[in-house]
Amino acid sequence: MNRALHVGLSTCPNDTFLFHGLLTGQVDRRGLDLTFELLDIEELNAGLAAGRFDLAKGSFALALQHTEALGVLPTGSALGFGNGPLLLAPRPGTTPSADARVLCPGAHTTAHLLYRLFHGVGRIDHVVFSDVMPALEQGAADFGVCIHEGRFTYAERGLTRVEDLGARWEQETRAPLPLGGLFARRELSADTLRTLQAVIADSLAVGQADPRGTLPTLSKYAQELSDEVLFQHVELYVNEHTRDLGTVGEAALATLAARARAAGWMRDDAPELEVLGR
């Protein structure tokens, strides 16, 4: 376990909350040599696909396309009810059509997969998640799929919610929505994977023991600077499934995989996404 492990995480409050204990040195790394890189979710997805990271936050939609190389840790997932991406528009009374320009926050994001599953029309362009709402405000796109803190602030910016894609998922599947998880290389040793799982669980416990103490870390990286918005985000995306996927979370992943296979998102013969580090 002496090899340096390259760890990627997003700048979103739920991830910086999760890793606060490790980033601030409050957690015993148990002999692991960890180097951290904070990036946009689609940059993390690209890095995972290219094998740049030993462990990184990523989209379940991306991991489903790389199940031979990646597995998910029990701790660290963004998975639950009422936390899905929103389909937004600059004005009310519109629905996507074949000639509409639709912005998504990355080709390999779960938000894009959901749009494909539930709508699948329009000219889809991919931009950094923080550019979606500004583009809609400027009239540069007809629709946009919004993720992260923006779900709390879109109305203040004069934008209209066309559909809550997460709510539609819940209505159709009766399952929590798997958005993202912590994905590790399957080639890592079982001992390394168990140790990674343990230190991440310890880091989450630090944040949960003193949520206000995480605020400097959250504020340092977040797109939205309001303390209230930061903690709204954490309360929504950090839940019991973040502590452990459990049987409910694993069943939700199986449902997402089945729909992804049916839509041609992943190969029919691809193995299931394995939970590592238990």
Residue pairs with C-beta under 8 A, 6 or more apart in sequence:
1 31
1 32
1 33
1 189
1 191
1 192
1 195
2 31
2 33
3 33
4 33
4 34
4 35
5 32
5 33
5 34
5 35
5 54
5 55
5 192
5 196
6 35
6 37
6 52
6 53
6 54
6 55
7 34
7 35
7 36
7 37
7 53
7 54
7 55
7 56
8 36
8 37
8 38
8 39
8 44
8 47
8 48
8 52
8 53
8 55
8 56
8 57
8 58
9 15
9 16
9 18
9 19
9 36
9 37
9 38
9 39
9 44
9 56
9 57
10 38
10 39
10 40
10 41
10 44
10 57
10 180
11 38
11 39
11 40
11 221
11 222
11 223
12 41
12 148
12 149
12 221
12 222
12 233
12 237
13 149
13 218
13 222
13 230
13 231
13 233
13 234
13 237
14 78
14 233
14 234
14 236
14 237
14 238
14 242
15 57
16 23
16 38
16 214
16 217
16 218
16 220
16 221
16 222
17 207
17 211
17 214
17 217
17 218
17 234
17 238
18 76
18 200
18 203
18 204
18 207
18 238
18 242
19 36
19 200
19 203
20 26
20 203
20 206
20 207
20 213
20 214
20 217
20 218
21 27
21 202
21 203
21 204
21 205
21 206
21 207
22 29
22 34
22 36
22 199
22 200
22 203
23 36
23 217
24 217
26 203
26 206
27 199
27 202
27 203
27 206
28 199
28 202
29 199
30 195
30 198
30 199
31 195
32 192
32 195
32 196
32 199
37 53
38 221
39 47
40 106
40 128
40 129
40 130
41 57
41 58
41 59
41 105
41 106
41 109
41 129
41 147
41 180
42 105
42 106
42 107
42 108
42 109
42 126
42 128
42 129
44 53
44 56
44 57
44 58
45 58
45 59
45 62
45 106
45 108
45 109
46 108
47 53
47 56
48 56
48 58
48 62
48 63
48 66
48 70
48 183
49 62
49 65
49 66
49 108
51 69
51 185
53 185
54 184
54 185
54 188
55 73
55 182
55 183
55 184
55 185
55 196
56 182
56 183
57 76
57 180
57 181
57 182
57 183
58 70
58 108
58 180
58 181
58 183
59 106
59 108
59 109
59 110
59 111
59 113
59 179
59 180
60 72
60 110
60 178
60 179
60 180
60 181
60 253
60 256
60 273
61 108
61 109
61 110
61 112
61 113
61 260
61 265
62 108
62 109
63 70
63 72
63 181
63 183
63 273
64 256
64 257
64 260
64 265
64 266
64 270
64 273
65 108
65 265
65 266
65 270
67 266
67 270
67 271
67 272
67 273
67 274
68 186
68 270
68 271
69 185
69 186
69 187
70 183
70 184
70 185
70 186
70 273
71 183
71 184
71 186
71 273
71 274
71 275
71 276
72 181
72 182
72 183
72 184
72 245
72 253
72 273
72 274
72 275
72 276
73 181
73 182
73 183
73 184
73 193
73 196
73 197
73 200
73 275
73 276
73 277
74 197
74 244
74 245
74 275
74 277
74 278
75 182
75 197
75 200
75 201
75 204
75 242
75 243
75 244
76 181
76 182
76 200
76 204
76 242
77 178
77 179
77 180
77 181
77 182
77 241
77 242
77 245
77 249
78 179
78 180
78 181
78 237
78 242
79 176
79 177
79 178
79 179
79 181
79 239
79 241
79 242
79 245
79 249
79 252
80 176
80 177
80 236
80 237
80 239
80 241
81 166
81 170
81 176
81 177
82 166
82 167
82 170
82 236
83 166
83 177
83 179
83 236
83 237
84 114
84 164
84 165
84 166
84 167
84 168
84 169
84 170
84 177
84 179
85 105
85 110
85 111
85 114
85 115
85 145
85 146
85 147
85 151
85 165
85 166
85 179
86 145
86 146
86 150
86 151
86 154
86 161
86 162
86 163
86 164
86 165
87 96
87 115
87 119
87 143
87 144
87 145
87 146
87 161
87 162
87 163
87 164
87 165
88 132
88 133
88 136
88 143
88 144
88 145
88 146
88 154
88 159
88 160
88 161
88 162
89 136
89 142
89 143
89 144
89 159
89 160
89 162
90 136
90 137
90 139
90 142
90 158
90 159
90 160
91 160
92 160
94 142
94 143
94 160
94 162
95 162
96 102
96 119
96 121
96 122
96 142
96 143
96 162
97 121
97 122
98 121
98 122
99 122
99 123
100 121
100 122
100 123
100 142
100 143
101 122
101 123
101 125
101 140
101 141
101 142
101 143
102 115
102 119
102 122
102 123
102 124
102 125
102 141
102 142
102 143
102 144
102 145
103 124
103 125
103 126
103 127
103 131
103 132
103 135
103 136
103 141
103 143
103 144
103 145
104 111
104 112
104 115
104 124
104 125
104 126
104 127
104 132
104 144
104 145
105 111
105 112
105 126
105 127
105 128
105 129
105 132
105 145
105 146
105 147
106 112
106 126
106 129
107 126
109 147
110 177
110 178
110 179
110 180
110 256
111 145
111 147
111 165
111 179
112 124
112 126
112 145
113 260
113 263
113 265
114 145
114 165
114 166
114 168
114 169
115 124
115 145
115 165
116 263
116 265
117 259
117 263
118 163
118 165
118 168
122 142
122 143
125 141
127 135
129 146
129 147
129 148
129 150
130 150
130 223
132 141
132 144
132 145
132 146
132 150
133 144
133 146
133 150
133 153
133 154
133 157
133 159
135 141
135 144
136 143
136 144
136 159
137 157
137 158
137 159
143 162
145 165
146 154
147 179
148 223
148 233
149 222
149 223
149 224
149 229
149 230
149 233
150 223
150 224
152 224
152 229
152 232
152 233
153 224
153 229
154 161
155 161
166 177
169 175
169 177
170 176
170 177
173 252
173 255
175 248
175 251
175 252
175 255
176 241
176 248
176 249
176 252
177 252
178 249
178 252
178 253
178 256
179 237
181 245
182 200
184 193
184 196
184 276
184 277
186 274
186 276
188 196
188 276
193 276
193 277
194 277
194 278
196 277
197 276
197 277
197 278
201 243
204 238
204 242
204 243
207 213
207 214
207 238
208 238
211 231
211 234
214 234
215 227
215 230
218 230
218 234
219 225
219 227
219 230
222 230
222 233
224 230
224 233
240 246
241 248
241 249
245 253
245 275
250 275
253 273
254 272
257 266
257 272
257 273
260 266
261 267
261 268
261 270
